């Protein structure tokens, strides 16, 4: 499995958007449209998991997600093709996105989800609830990367 981080100025950005659009999930089409519509800033991007001939998983790391809250940044639209699930791809995608955000200087990362238990295994904790732009009740999770400790 090959993992690749893409940003809007990368030569493979639009090709990835077209492949993501083909995934059987409405959120994939939403992400692809945002990519094609140039709605990403300079530090936002996507992480893709690829085999030799296809994208089998992806997620985005973005300033805003589908809830109207003060939190930022988000890891959003985490997807793995059903035939590749159960192999740790989603965890790898999220970890790579986390590293991108840490490199950009963020210490807190957020995920909006309806899933219970998945992201908690990776250090996320629920901090809020909100209705998303589609009228669904969502959980807002946070992970803090501030590892500075004070020894007295």
Backbone torsions as a table, in degrees:
resi	resn	phi	psi	omega
1	UNK	NA	134.1	178.1
2	UNK	-111.0	135.6	177.5
3	UNK	-113.2	138.4	-178.3
4	UNK	-136.8	137.2	173.9
5	UNK	-99.8	128.7	179.4
6	UNK	-124.2	142.2	172.9
7	UNK	-123.4	166.4	-169.2
8	UNK	-57.8	-23.2	-180.0
9	UNK	-90.5	-1.8	179.5
10	UNK	-71.9	145.3	-177.8
11	UNK	-64.4	-24.1	-178.3
12	UNK	-93.6	2.3	-175.0
13	UNK	-56.2	-54.2	-176.3
14	UNK	-69.9	-35.4	176.4
15	UNK	-64.0	-41.2	177.3
16	UNK	-64.1	-41.8	179.2
17	UNK	-59.1	-42.3	179.5
18	UNK	-65.6	-38.8	177.3
19	UNK	-69.3	-40.4	178.0
20	UNK	-62.7	-39.1	179.2
21	UNK	-57.5	-30.9	-177.6
22	UNK	-77.1	-10.8	179.3
23	UNK	-64.4	145.9	-178.1
24	UNK	-83.1	66.2	179.3
25	UNK	-159.5	129.5	-177.4
26	UNK	-58.3	-36.9	-179.3
27	UNK	-65.2	-29.1	177.0
28	UNK	-65.1	-42.9	178.6
29	UNK	-64.8	-39.2	176.8
30	UNK	-59.4	-47.5	179.2
31	UNK	-62.9	-46.9	-178.9
32	UNK	-59.4	-41.7	178.6
33	UNK	-63.5	-39.0	176.9
34	UNK	-64.8	-38.6	178.6
35	UNK	-65.8	-47.7	-179.0
36	UNK	-67.3	-34.7	-179.3
37	UNK	-80.2	7.8	176.7
38	UNK	58.1	45.4	-178.6
39	UNK	-99.4	17.7	178.1
40	UNK	-106.9	142.5	174.8
41	UNK	-88.5	-173.9	-171.7
42	UNK	-65.9	-30.7	-177.5
43	UNK	-97.2	-15.3	179.1
44	UNK	-73.4	157.6	179.5
45	UNK	-173.3	-167.1	177.9
46	UNK	-131.8	157.6	171.9
47	UNK	-118.2	130.9	177.6
48	UNK	-119.6	145.6	171.2
49	UNK	-106.5	127.8	-173.9
50	UNK	-128.6	144.4	162.0
51	UNK	-94.9	-171.7	-178.2
52	UNK	-64.0	-25.0	-174.8
53	UNK	-128.0	3.4	-178.6
54	UNK	-156.6	155.3	170.3
55	UNK	-85.3	122.6	-176.8
56	UNK	-110.5	-3.8	177.5
57	UNK	-167.2	157.6	179.5
58	UNK	-165.1	161.8	169.0
59	UNK	-154.0	165.3	177.4
60	UNK	-119.0	158.1	170.3
61	UNK	-127.0	118.7	-167.2
62	UNK	-140.8	161.8	179.0
63	UNK	-70.8	-45.0	-177.9
64	UNK	-125.2	147.4	176.3
65	UNK	-116.7	-155.1	-171.6
66	UNK	-86.6	11.4	174.5
67	UNK	-118.7	151.3	-179.0
68	UNK	-100.2	79.1	-178.6
69	UNK	-130.0	169.0	-175.7
70	UNK	-78.2	-10.8	-174.1
71	UNK	-70.8	152.9	176.4
72	UNK	-174.0	145.2	-0.2
73	UNK	-91.2	173.0	-178.6
74	UNK	-120.4	148.2	161.6
75	UNK	-100.0	125.9	-169.7
76	UNK	-136.1	160.7	172.9
77	UNK	51.0	61.2	178.0
78	UNK	-85.1	121.1	-175.8
79	UNK	-139.4	137.8	171.1
80	UNK	-132.6	131.4	177.7
81	UNK	-53.3	135.8	-176.8
82	UNK	-51.3	-34.1	-179.1
83	UNK	-74.1	-10.1	-179.8
84	UNK	-112.8	5.6	-178.9
85	UNK	-72.9	156.0	178.9
86	UNK	84.1	11.1	-178.4
87	UNK	-115.4	8.8	177.8
88	UNK	83.8	10.7	-178.7
89	UNK	-65.3	-42.7	-178.5
90	UNK	-63.1	-39.3	177.8
91	UNK	-63.0	-43.8	179.5
92	UNK	-63.5	-43.6	177.9
93	UNK	-58.9	-46.8	-179.6
94	UNK	-64.3	-43.0	180.0
95	UNK	-63.0	-39.0	178.0
96	UNK	-67.0	-42.1	176.9
97	UNK	-62.2	-41.5	177.0
98	UNK	-58.0	-45.1	-179.9
99	UNK	-61.9	-37.6	176.9
100	UNK	-62.4	-42.1	-179.0
101	UNK	-70.6	-37.9	176.1
102	UNK	-62.6	-42.7	178.4
103	UNK	-60.6	-33.1	177.7
104	UNK	-78.1	-4.3	175.7
105	UNK	100.3	5.8	179.2
106	UNK	-81.7	143.6	177.6
107	UNK	-109.5	-19.3	178.5
108	UNK	-120.6	139.8	178.8
109	UNK	-130.4	144.0	-176.1
110	UNK	-123.7	150.5	175.0
111	UNK	-134.7	134.0	175.3
112	UNK	-104.5	125.4	-174.5
113	UNK	-156.1	162.2	168.2
114	UNK	-103.2	-11.7	179.3
115	UNK	-65.7	144.0	175.4
116	UNK	-119.9	124.9	174.4
117	UNK	101.2	-28.9	-176.8
118	UNK	-66.4	-59.9	-175.3
119	UNK	-73.6	-24.7	176.8
120	UNK	-61.6	-32.8	177.7
121	UNK	-63.1	-21.6	-176.4
122	UNK	-105.3	16.1	174.2
123	UNK	98.7	6.2	178.6
124	UNK	-88.9	148.7	177.4
125	UNK	-131.7	142.6	178.3
126	UNK	-71.8	132.2	179.2
127	UNK	-122.2	-12.5	-174.4
128	UNK	-164.0	170.4	171.1
129	UNK	-135.2	148.4	179.9
130	UNK	-157.8	157.2	172.8
131	UNK	-87.6	132.5	-179.5
132	UNK	-84.4	177.0	-176.0
133	UNK	-67.3	-6.6	178.1
134	UNK	-105.7	6.2	176.6
135	UNK	85.0	11.5	-179.2
136	UNK	-94.2	148.2	174.8
137	UNK	-80.2	124.2	-175.0
138	UNK	-124.6	153.4	173.6
139	UNK	-96.4	140.2	175.8
140	UNK	-110.7	121.6	-178.0
141	UNK	-111.6	152.6	179.5
142	UNK	-132.5	146.3	170.2
143	UNK	-131.8	131.9	-178.9
144	UNK	-107.8	132.1	-178.8
145	UNK	-106.4	9.1	179.2
146	UNK	-74.5	102.5	-175.9
147	UNK	-101.0	12.5	179.7
148	UNK	-72.7	126.8	176.9
149	UNK	-123.8	146.8	-178.5
150	UNK	-102.1	125.0	177.4
151	UNK	-102.0	124.9	-179.4
152	UNK	-105.6	NA	NA
